[in-house]
Amino acid sequence: MALFLSLPMRRALEAAREAASMGEVPVGAVVVRGTEIIAIAGNAPRRLNDPTAHAEMLAIRAAAATLGTDRLTGCTLYVTLEPCAMCAGAIALARLDRLVYAASDPKGGGVAHGARVFDQPTCHHRPEVIDGVGEDEAAALLREFFAARR
Amino acid sequence: MALFLSLPMRRALEAAREAASMGEVPVGAVVVRGTEIIAIAGNAPRRLNDPTAHAEMLAIRAAAATLGTDRLTGCTLYVTLEPCAMCAGAIALARLDRLVYAASDPKGGGVAHGARVFDQPTCHHRPEVIDGVGEDEAAALLREFFAARR
């Protein structure tokens, strides 16, 4: 199935798998500008002793550092799980053009659930949002990870 | 008036002033455990080329690095402005015991406005929230900063 996914989402799924292999909840993220991958990151709060080190945050920070700016205008973020409120807030602050995410997260998501960050009048930049791309694989990774820990 | 404020909030206001002197929106944050200041940071997204580099995020990350953990249980975050959705999400993820903030932010806040992150069922940790401490000074700093740029 991954063969039918775009390269950025396949890379994000690989980053999620790598995160799992290091004991982190398997989520991966990629920032793309045009056809160029600017940053790839896996979830790493435990490994980095950093509660903010979700895959999206690390990818956004790496992309901004690479481009030498605090605005990722013209960029798309691919991530394997619906971003939480923190990450959705960061996506808006970074002025990303587009967010593409795989699995939905009814329990912790902040885009289509809970805080619905982009739908608030306090949100000053709303990216285009595309969901469900690579959902089956991303959700399977998460299920396997949590099943193995029960 | 600052004389009547607690030491952590005075330090947060100093960090906000320093941020302004570097051209950043004046917001400062401090993480405290017991009576010990663990981290102090000023807002720095432009200086660091990092859209996530709000004062709260930098203080949380520094405190977690110092304590060698991704959980700031037993800690309080002092910040001069109501946290945005990103920062409120990070505060919940970091499991901070308490949030003390000065000025309210109806246009961009994510605690008492907009996303109201801690009030959502997707929020898995809700800190005690104390607001209005040092409000006059923090709001004056922001007003002066934006007035000077008009």
Interface residues (C-beta under 8 A of the other chain):
Chain A: P45 R46 L48 N49 D50 P51 T52 A53 M57 I60 R61 A64 A65 L67 G68 T69 D70 R71 L72 C84 A85 M86 C87 A88 G89 A90 A92 L93 A94 R95 D105 P106 K107 G108 G109 G110 H113 G114 A115 R116 V117 Q120 P121 T122 C123 H124
Chain B: P45 R46 L48 N49 D50 P51 T52 A53 M57 I60 R61 A64 A65 L67 G68 T69 D70 R71 L72 C84 A85 M86 C87 A88 G89 A90 A92 L93 A94 R95 P106 K107 G108 G109 G110 H113 G114 A115 R116 V117 Q120 P121 T122 C123 H124
